[in-house]
Amino acid sequence: MTDPADYAAWYRAPRGAWIGATEFSLLRRLVDLGARETVLDVGCGTGYFTTLCARETAGIVVGLDPNLAWLKYAAHEAAPNLAWVGGRAEALPFPERSFDVVLSVTALCFIEDQLAALREMLRVCRRRFALGLLNRHSLLWRQKGRGGGVGAYRGAHWHTVREVHALAGELNHARFHWRTAVFLPSGSGTARWLEERLPNGLPWGAFLAVVGDAQPR
């Protein structure tokens, strides 16, 4: 397993910083996070996206992960509205409708029972949820995903838009909206130029962002 310090360092390198910022920018637009809304980040890892959310809202932001060593590393990031909790996506330790927004970035790609995890995310969500998935129909999959994946992508499930719609159907959810980003994962000048010009409605970006409203109770 990747060392948490090494994983966090990837986001500080030029390519990782650009990819992370691009992904968060798309999620932020789709979620439209309110100034005082609460957020749960499921499978937060080292807390990269959790911390970014905490800078966008004055509400409590909770990062949850089953790996306590990674949570300990994440807890180095301290802020008045940040909290860290050990737990699994398939059995979230929170009451119904506990959070305005529920977020999960690439964690679902490593969870065997995806439906159980999604049902739990919907259960604790009040307003909107967002998923960041690895896109099977992308250049990054061709580079890192084939044959079981390499490096941090080993064993990951790469989703397709068709799978996203199928999951929505199995959950009896009216609609999931999707967009993609990171069309060229190299982070080069060309990649950044292209990213600014291609619409997120194209299905070929490496980052498949899925958003939906909480189901009415």
DOMAR-146784 format. One line per field, with one value per residue (C-alpha): z, y, x. Coordinates in nm, 3 decimals. Example, Ala and Ser with C-alpha at 12.3 -4.5 7.8 and 13.67 -1.06 7.14 Angstrom:
2
z	[0.780,0.714];
y	[-0.450,-0.106];
x	[1.230,1.367];
***
This chain:
217
z	[0.000,-0.082,0.209,0.301,0.294,-0.059,-0.168,-0.023,-0.187,-0.527,-0.490,-0.419,-0.735,-1.042,-1.226,-0.918,-0.806,-1.147,-1.156,-0.800,-0.861,-1.187,-1.021,-0.722,-0.944,-1.130,-0.810,-0.652,-0.950,-0.953,-0.578,-0.540,-0.177,0.053,0.286,0.602,0.475,0.640,0.436,0.472,0.263,0.242,0.188,0.247,0.252,0.338,0.339,0.024,-0.088,0.271,0.346,0.028,0.123,0.469,0.304,0.108,0.394,0.758,0.829,0.982,0.732,0.830,0.663,0.702,0.615,0.731,0.727,1.064,0.962,0.674,0.902,1.147,0.863,0.750,1.103,1.065,0.878,1.157,1.118,1.348,1.115,1.030,1.197,1.120,1.183,1.128,0.950,0.637,0.353,0.371,0.732,0.798,1.172,1.136,1.162,0.857,0.684,0.894,0.623,0.364,0.114,0.091,-0.119,-0.218,-0.454,-0.613,-0.297,-0.466,-0.719,-0.442,-0.265,-0.355,-0.251,-0.432,-0.390,-0.011,0.001,-0.221,-0.018,0.296,0.134,0.027,0.374,0.550,0.279,0.316,-0.008,-0.263,-0.310,-0.548,-0.658,-0.825,-1.029,-1.259,-1.617,-1.817,-2.143,-2.098,-2.195,-1.832,-1.831,-2.135,-1.954,-1.597,-1.582,-1.818,-1.688,-1.334,-1.309,-1.197,-0.893,-0.698,-0.962,-0.901,-0.832,-0.905,-1.076,-1.369,-1.425,-1.742,-1.791,-1.864,-1.527,-1.355,-1.508,-1.409,-1.048,-1.045,-1.163,-0.898,-0.631,-0.769,-0.801,-1.065,-1.217,-1.172,-1.361,-1.484,-1.623,-1.692,-1.661,-1.706,-2.074,-2.107,-1.771,-1.848,-1.699,-1.981,-2.127,-2.406,-2.152,-1.964,-2.282,-2.396,-2.054,-2.070,-2.409,-2.403,-2.252,-1.943,-2.112,-2.320,-2.184,-2.223,-1.926,-1.677,-1.388,-1.402,-1.166,-1.074,-0.877,-0.760,-0.520,-0.199,-0.232,-0.063,0.261];
y	[0.000,0.350,0.543,0.831,1.085,0.976,0.993,1.343,1.453,1.356,1.631,1.885,1.804,2.015,1.742,1.619,1.971,2.051,1.727,1.773,2.135,2.044,1.766,1.977,2.268,2.043,1.892,2.235,2.360,2.053,2.052,2.431,2.414,2.664,2.894,2.706,2.359,2.042,1.789,1.422,1.300,0.920,0.740,1.061,0.903,1.172,1.438,1.632,1.695,1.711,2.001,2.185,2.153,2.292,2.606,2.653,2.630,2.733,2.419,2.106,1.891,1.527,1.299,0.926,0.639,0.279,0.320,0.470,0.531,0.749,0.927,0.999,1.156,1.353,1.487,1.686,1.929,2.111,2.359,2.453,2.294,1.974,1.635,1.286,0.961,0.596,0.393,0.211,0.342,0.038,0.116,0.488,0.569,0.861,0.910,0.972,1.310,1.409,1.609,1.863,1.726,1.381,1.352,1.052,1.078,0.755,0.556,0.372,0.238,0.020,-0.090,-0.431,-0.367,-0.040,-0.043,-0.078,0.216,0.432,0.351,0.460,0.784,0.861,0.773,1.034,1.300,1.596,1.789,1.664,1.398,1.382,1.099,1.116,0.799,0.667,0.667,0.347,0.542,0.761,0.792,0.740,0.395,0.301,0.418,0.299,0.081,-0.210,-0.553,-0.484,-0.144,-0.023,0.168,0.342,0.225,-0.147,-0.325,-0.020,-0.047,0.194,0.303,0.388,0.631,0.331,0.179,0.508,0.503,0.137,0.218,0.498,0.250,-0.008,0.260,0.374,0.718,0.942,1.072,1.104,1.391,1.332,1.536,1.452,1.628,1.563,1.470,1.454,1.337,1.442,1.787,1.938,2.280,2.117,1.926,2.245,2.435,2.156,2.128,2.491,2.442,2.102,2.085,1.870,1.704,1.490,1.133,1.086,1.264,1.048,1.193,1.098,1.326,1.214,1.430,1.382,1.529,1.352,1.140,1.281,1.108];
x	[0.000,0.121,0.266,0.030,0.313,0.405,0.042,0.001,0.327,0.185,-0.076,0.199,0.395,0.308,0.115,-0.070,-0.153,-0.303,-0.506,-0.632,-0.729,-0.904,-1.103,-1.203,-1.305,-1.548,-1.689,-1.729,-1.931,-2.154,-2.220,-2.259,-2.153,-2.321,-2.130,-2.233,-2.317,-2.187,-1.989,-1.895,-1.600,-1.626,-1.296,-1.103,-0.754,-0.500,-0.772,-0.685,-1.045,-1.172,-0.941,-1.036,-1.403,-1.329,-1.191,-1.514,-1.763,-1.786,-1.990,-1.839,-1.648,-1.585,-1.334,-1.406,-1.174,-1.120,-0.740,-0.650,-0.288,-0.405,-0.651,-0.369,-0.175,-0.481,-0.529,-0.205,-0.430,-0.609,-0.894,-1.184,-1.440,-1.246,-1.303,-1.171,-1.361,-1.268,-1.533,-1.642,-1.857,-2.083,-2.184,-2.153,-2.163,-2.404,-2.783,-3.000,-2.965,-2.664,-2.484,-2.591,-2.338,-2.179,-1.865,-1.654,-1.358,-1.226,-1.308,-1.596,-1.346,-1.197,-1.518,-1.658,-2.018,-2.074,-2.452,-2.427,-2.184,-2.405,-2.716,-2.534,-2.418,-2.773,-2.905,-2.690,-2.728,-2.968,-2.919,-2.668,-2.403,-2.106,-1.879,-1.542,-1.480,-1.210,-1.340,-1.295,-1.330,-1.023,-0.660,-0.560,-0.723,-0.515,-0.202,-0.268,-0.578,-0.533,-0.438,-0.550,-0.385,-0.044,0.078,-0.198,-0.448,-0.387,-0.714,-0.928,-1.264,-1.292,-1.651,-1.838,-2.126,-2.349,-2.259,-2.343,-2.692,-2.731,-2.639,-2.897,-3.158,-3.069,-3.095,-3.433,-3.284,-3.437,-3.115,-2.743,-2.580,-2.226,-1.938,-1.573,-1.238,-0.864,-0.872,-0.494,-0.351,0.007,-0.043,0.162,0.100,-0.097,-0.307,-0.390,-0.470,-0.702,-0.870,-0.977,-1.141,-1.310,-1.661,-1.705,-2.001,-1.763,-1.739,-1.360,-1.205,-1.015,-1.217,-1.584,-1.779,-2.129,-2.374,-2.729,-2.981,-3.071,-3.381,-3.693,-3.787];
***
